[in-house]
Amino acid sequence: MSRTPIMAGNWKMNLDHVAATSLVQDLGEALKAAGYDSAKSEAVVIPPFTDIRTVATLIDADKLPIAYGAQDISAHDDGAYTGEVSGTMLSKLGCSYVVVGHSERREYHNESDELVNAKAKKAIENGMTPIICCGEALEVRKAGKHVEHTVGQIKADLDGIPAEQVAKLVIAYEPIWAIGTGETATADDAQEVCQAIREAVKELYDAPTAEAVRIQYGGSVKPANVAEIMAKPDVDGALVGGASLKAGDFSKIVTFYEA
Ligand SMILES: O=C[C@H](O)COP(=O)(O)O
């Protein structure tokens, strides 16, 4: 089973809609110059909500080979939920992906696995693919409990999602201690947990579903380290923060296969 690698750039709370235009234009030009082949790697940008319409308009108008999505989604369909954004709204903007359960939202917004599960289901209900984030804090890794912790998250995050949907979604393993620190996990660290996540999906569902689900690594991925990480059999892509804010760097990560 060959899984198309997926490289998603999570801009986090960076770049207003004007700056977003420049980055997406530069990224489109960099990918074209690199001879980017979308069959070898999928490029996705995940901007702030306020940028999505602008990014969508540019990608559509210039027919750029870039998908886009959102950094969060409401667990509700509509109503009195001030500040939240619904799946219907995101789907109507043409979003293909929704990041759910990022460690920064789990920490700063106290998001539980139950809420992450509800958000993943809402993304699927609205025809979008969730990128379900998981990963351990440094103290958990130091205690040697990182596999147990991360697999436990994913089992809860996938609760009640049928196999045919799990096969199509994306899981992002992001060790919290590697996010934004420059402390990239080693390729072996990434493989260990991505393999354990795939084994857990096999136990929860079946072998075909485990083979089909795409599992990313995230945490200080850069052009210099992406090829080694991507050479691992159970790593199917990257969820990229800082490096996705630079068109040249993200283009090199998307075209990792050229290395
Ligand atoms: O969503 C992206 C991850 O949090 C990784 O961020 P980073 O590449 O800046 O470490």
The ligand as an SDF file (V2000), in Angstrom:
LIG
                    3D

 10  9  0  0  0  0  0  0  0  0999 V2000
    1.8900   22.3440   13.9540 O   0  0  0  0  0  0  0  0  0  0  0  0
    3.1270   22.3750   13.8480 C   0  0  0  0  0  0  0  0  0  0  0  0
    3.9510   21.8820   14.9590 C   0  0  0  0  0  0  0  0  0  0  0  0
    3.5000   22.4420   16.1530 O   0  0  0  0  0  0  0  0  0  0  0  0
    5.4380   22.0390   14.7490 C   0  0  0  0  0  0  0  0  0  0  0  0
    5.8250   23.3820   14.8600 O   0  0  0  0  0  0  0  0  0  0  0  0
    7.3900   23.7130   14.5640 P   0  0  0  0  0  0  0  0  0  0  0  0
    7.6910   23.1690   13.1770 O   0  0  0  0  0  0  0  0  0  0  0  0
    7.4830   25.2170   14.6420 O   0  0  0  0  0  0  0  0  0  0  0  0
    8.1980   22.9940   15.6350 O   0  0  0  0  0  0  0  0  0  0  0  0
  1  2  2  0
  2  3  1  0
  3  4  1  0
  3  5  1  0
  5  6  1  0
  6  7  1  0
  7  8  2  0
  7  9  1  0
  7 10  1  0
M  END
$$$$
